[in-house]
Amino acid sequence: MARTDAGAAPLVVVNYSLRAAFGPPFPFPAPLDRGVPLSYSVGPMTSYIVPETGPLLASEADVLDTIGEALRRQADLVVIPVGRLSPDFFRLASGLAGAMLQKFTNYQLRVAIVGDISAYTAKSAPLRDFVGESNRRGQVRFLTSPADL
């Protein structure tokens, strides 16, 4: 079902039952690359999926726009495709990852970064450690595919 709010991009809302949500495979709405902001609910959690196409998230201001969109859709989880993140995000010395992810935490939003980051983690032991620790804590998750949600 698609709807358009006045002046807003089309919104696709998909609801799943708890049984369907937790049974394999995860019933992830596809495709992600339509460029349409997507919200979906799984049980009590609502997620906002950042479209794969669009400008890079390269600053705290970009993240605040994303947070605003997620809150407007009453989301608990923001799913960000790796392709939408600036390469500086994966260079921990830049401080961008910490600043961006802290914004999500401040607004009590969980984050799932979905896609292959092996090229970045192969070059950086601190990034590998950061990803591992983030995945253990659960507020921020790095996942290789949407099926891992």
N, C-alpha and C positions, 0 to 999 in steps of 0.2 A: 504494500500500500504506500503510495507516495503522496505527500502533501506539500504545499508551498505556503509558508508564512509570508506575510506582507514584507517584501523586500529581502527575504531570506532564500538561501539555496534550498533545493528540494530536500526533504527529509524522508528517509526510508526507515520505518519502524518494523521490527520483526520480533514477535514474542515466542518464546519457547517454554515448554513445561519443564519442571525440575528433572523429571525422568529423562527427557530428551537431552537436557543440558549436561547431565553427568554420565550419560552412556556413551561409549565410544562409537564412532568418532564424534568429537564436539561438533555440533551443527552450526558451524560458522557461516554467516551470510557471505555469499561470493557473487561476483568478484569484487575485490577491493579497489580495483583500478578504474572504476567508473567515474571517479571524480565527484561523486555525490556524497556529502556528509551522511554518515550512517549511524543510527542509534539502534540498539537492540537491548532487550531485557532478558536476563536469564535468572529465574527465581527472583530474589529480592535485589539483584544487582543490575544496573543499567550501564551500558558501555557506549562510549562515543568513539567511533572509528574515524581517525583523521584520513582523508582521501590520499591515495598514493600520489596523485598529481597535484601540483601546486608549488608555491615557493618553499624554499628550505626554511626550517625552523633554525634560525641562526643567532637569535638573541633572546634575552628575557622578555622583551616586548612581544616577540612572536609567540612565545609560550603563554603570555598573559592573554593574547587573543584566543589561543586554543583553549585555555582554561575557561574563559568567558563563554565560549561556544559550548563546552562540556557542561558547565553549570546551567546554561540556558536550557539544555536538554536534560537536566537533572541526572547526569551521569555520575557513576561512582568510579568508573574505570575509563581511562583514555588509552586507546590503542594507536600507537604511532608506528607507521612503516619506517624501516631503517632509511629508505631512500629520501625521506623528508627531513632527515637530520643533517645539519652541516657537518662536514668532516672534522671541524674543530671540536664538535661534541665528543668525538672519540679520542681526542688528544687531551688527556686529563690535565696537563699543565696549563691549558687555556682557561680552566675553571668554568667553562661553559656547561659541562654536564652537571656539575654540582649545583650551579646557580639555577639551571633550568629545572632540574629534578626537585630542588628545594621548594620552588614555587608550587609545584604540584602537591608536595607534602603539606605546605602551608595551607592549601585549600582543601586538604583531606581527600585528595584524589589519588587513586592508585594508577600506575602507569605500566603498560605492557609495550615494550619496544620489540617489534616483530620483523624478523629478517635475518639474513646471514651477516654476522659481524666478524667472522673468522679471519678475514684479511686484517682487520684492526687488532684483534686480540693476539694474532700471531706475532705482531710487531711490538706489543706492549704487555709486559708482565703486570704492571700496575692496573691496566685496564682489565686483564683477565681476573685479577683479584677483586676488582670493583664489581664486575659482572657476577662473579660467584657469590660475593657477599650480598649484593642486591637481590639475587635470586633466593638466597637463604632467608632473608628478612621478609620478602613478599610485597612490600609497598611498591617497589619497582621491579619488574621482571623483564629479562631479556630472553626472547623466545625465537626459535629458528623458523617457525611457521605458525599460521593462525590455528592450525589444528592443535597446537600445544596449549591454547588458552584454557 
